[in-house]
Every structure is written in C-alpha cells, then in structure tokens.
Amino acid sequence: MKLSGFVPLLFFVTSFIDLALAQDGIITKRVQFASGKSSSTMKGTLKGDEIRDYVLGAKAGQTMRVTLKTNNGANYFNVLPPGSEAALFVGSSAGNEWTGTLPADGDYKVRVYLMRSAARRNETAKYTLAVGISADADAKVEGTPYHATGKVPCSVGTDPKGSAQCSFGVIRGAPGHAEVHLAAPGFDVTVHKDQLRVLTFAGATVTSRDPKEKVTSEKQSDDWSISVNDFYFYVIPDAVINGG
C-alpha cells in the first residue's frame, strides 16, 4: 500500500549495530542516522528462513517511509509497532513500499524476510532497504483525517482468527481514546470511505458507531481482541490507540 504525505528524504548508506541473534533466529540490528540526517539505507542478503529486524526509535505523529528493492519477488518487509507483533504493515499483501504516521513513541521494527515457500526452497534475496522518519510529529496522513493508517489482523466468520489483514485509519484523542476506522479484507480505508466499520476506544470500553452492532473486547498483553456480532474479528495493537 502506497500512501502519500511524506517529505522526500535523501537516502544514504550508513552503519548499523548488530544487537543480538534472538533465540527464534531473528537477527536484530539497530539503525543509526548520521548527525543531521533523518534516513538510512541498508543492503543485505537473506537466505532460506533468515529474518532481520531493523529497529529504530520514533515518536507518535512522525511519518515513517520504508521501501524495499530486491532481486527476489518473495522478499518482503513488515512494520511492527512498539511492544507488539501485530504488524502495522504487511508487505506480502501490500507491496514493498509504505508511508504512514506512527501511532506511538518507542522502537519500531522493520522486519525483512522471505515468504515461507521461498524459505523452504532455501532461496536467496539481495535487497536494499531504505528507511526514513520525518521530523513533523503533528502530521496526518495526507488527504485523510487519520493520524496513522496501516493494516491489522482480522477474520470473518469461521475463518482462522487473524488469517486476513484489514486496512485501518485511526483518529486519536486523549490518551486511551481513539476512533478506529476499519475496512473489510481486500478494501482500503482511504478509498472505500462509505463502507467502513468505526470502533470507538474510551479507556477500557470499546463500542461501535452503529448501535445495532454487538461489540465484545478483551485486552491481551499489548493487543485488543475485538469481536463484532460474533462474526467479525480484529486484533488492534494498543500502540494504535495510545499514539499521543
């Protein structure tokens, strides 16, 4: 998904620091911007089931732009918010370029990987990853009322929970208060504006704009599990709600 509203940045190659090799096989690297710069470009190679997390700190309201150029069509990236594995962006379903307004302060992960089928074949990917963060912490995604947009895990009916991705846009209020607009799987919240479900978060309460809808919610760690009419299911990272 390609979103506008990002100040063009001069990408350059910079160094990064190897932090750790996680027990699950994910190599984590801290991205460092050179003094006075707000972007970085990293080159790397993946083989098989190797995964790399590029970690960088940012503040709520800043705009992040990520692009991935690769010689392997099964090579993608996801963007994960602070403290959550529920991705804001999933490249395998939305492409290899993303721009969005960040929902919360903290460390974001740009996860680079090969699709499972390619990993099983032990394929190799050579890639160039460009990451930039704007300085404007009050910006909204251009042409929308949203402080952040992206995708969250969702499902419909008897489909496995979280088996799809739903486009969302969030309008934040006071801490713990937000309005989350959700499109159906395969639709875009910025395009299909008359076909959205609107959930309102107010502290520990989650309600629907449509009074006929039955909403149940449960907070699990840093994620909200939401059920609407026992038929539509969503996972909303707490970072989406508490963005500033």
N, C-alpha and C positions, 0 to 999 in steps of 0.2 A: 504494500500500500504506500503510495507516494503522497505526502502531504506537503503543502506549501507553508510559508510563514517562517522561513529561516534565513537569517542573514548569511550570505555566502562567506565562506571561510577559506583561508589559504591553508591547504593541507600540506603537511611536510612530514618527512620521516624523522622520528625521534626515538629515543631509547625507552625501554620499559624494564621493569624489575620482575624477575621470577620470584613469586612469593612462596608457592608451595605446590607440591603434587598431592592433590587431595586423594583420600582413600578410594573414592569412586573413579579415579583415573582422570579427573578433570585437572588440567594444568591451569593455574591461576596466575595472571600477570597484571600488575598494577600499571596503568597508563599514566605517564607524566607528560604534561605540556611544558614546553620550554618557556622560559620567562617572557611574558608579554604575549604569548600565543594562546589560542583557545581551540586548537585542533591538533590531531596527531594521525599519522599513517603508519600502520604496521604491516609487514609482509611475513608470511609464514607458509608452512606446509603441514597438511594433515594426512594421516594415513589410517585407513580402517576405522576403528572405533575411538580414535583420539578425539578429545574435545578440549577447546581452550576458552577460558573465561577471561575477558579483558575487563578489568574493574576500574571505574573512575568515579570520583565523588562529584556530586552536583547538588543544587538547591531547587526546592519547589518553584515552579514557574519558569525555570530556564528551559531553553529549547535544545534538544539533542538531535543531531543528524548523524546517521550511520549509513555508509554504503560499502558494499562488498563486491569486489571484482574477482572472479575465479575462473579457472580453466576446467572446472568440473560442475556440470549442471545439477548435481546432487549436493552441492556445498551451500549451506545457508547460515544465517545467524538469527538468534533470538535476543530480545532485550528484556532483562529481568529487573524488577524494581527492588529497592532495599528490603532485605529480610524476607523475600518471598520467591518461590519457584513458579508462581503463576505469571507467565510472560505478558508483558505489555504489547509485544510484537512477536509474531511467529513467521519467520522468513519462508518456511516451506509452504505456507499457504498464502503469503502476501508479497513475496518477491525479495529482492536483495537491496532495497533502499527504503529508509524510514526516516521521517522527521516528525517529532512530536514534542509537546510541552510536558515537562516532568512533574509528576504528582506529589513528590515528597523530597525532603532532604535525605541524603545518605549516599551509600555506594551502589551504583548501578553496574550490572554485569552485561556485557555483550558476549553472548555465547556462540562460538563458531564450531560447526560440526558437519559431518556427512550424514545424509539420510541412512536409515538402518540397512536398506537393501544394498547401498553402495559400500557401507562399512563391512557388511558380511562378505562382499567380494574383495575386501582389502584394497579398495581403490585409493588413489592419492589425489589430493587437491592442492594446488598452489594458488594462494589468494593474496589480495591486498585489501586491508580493512582500514577505512577512513572514519574517524570519529571526531565530531566537533560539538562544542557546547557554547551557546550564545551567552552573552553577559546579561541579557534582559530577563529579570526574574518575574516580571509582571505581564509578560506577553501571553496572548492566547493564540491558539492555532488559527492562522489567518483565514478569514471568511467564515468563521464559526464562533459560537458563544462559549466554546469549551476551553478549559484550562489544560486539558490533556485528552488525547484520543489514542486508541490502540485496539487491542483485542484481548478478550478474556475467555477462559474455558467455559463451555456451555454444552447443553444437550437438550434434546426434545424427546418426550415420551419415554419409550423403553430403551432408547439408545444408551450405551455406556456413558456414565457421568463424565463430563469433560471431554467427550470424544470429538466435539466440534469447537470452533472459535467464533465468537460473536464480537462484532465491531461495537465499540463504546465511545461515548464522549462524556466527560464529567465537568459539571459546574460546581466549584467548591464554594462553601460558605465559611462559617466559623468552624474551628477545629471539631471534627467529628460529624460535621454536617455537609452533605453534598447531594446533588441530584445527578444520577447516572442514567444516561440515555443509552438504550441497547437496541441494536438491530438484530434481525433474525440471521442465522447462519447463512453465509453467502451474500449478505447485503452489507451496505456501508452506511454508517451512522451519519456521515456528512452528505450523502446522496439521497437516501431514502428517508427523508425527514418526516414524512407523513405516515410512516409505518414503524414507529419506534415505541418500545416499552420504556416507561420512565419510573425509576425507583428512587425514592427519597430516603436518605440516611440521616437520622437525627439521634445521635448518641447510640443507644442500644436498640433503637427502633428502626425497622425498615418497612416502608409502605409503598404502595403503587399509586400512581396518579389516577388510575382507573379504579374507582371504589368497588367495582364488581370483582376485581381480582383478589384472590386469597394468597397472601404472601407469608411464608414462614422463613425464618432466618436463624442461622447458628454461626457464632464466631468460633473458628477453629484456628488456634495459633494466630497467624497474621492474615488469615483469609476469612471472608464471609461466604458461607454456603447458603444460597438463596433458592427457594422453590416457589414457583408461581402456579397456582391452581394444580399443584402436584403433577405438573406436566412439563413445565419449562424450568430448567435448572441452570444456575450460573455460579461461578466462583469469582468473587470480587476481592482482589487484594486490598488489605487495609491501607496500603500506600496510595491507592487511587482516591480513597475518601479523605485521608488526612494529609492533604497536599499543601497546607499553608494557612 
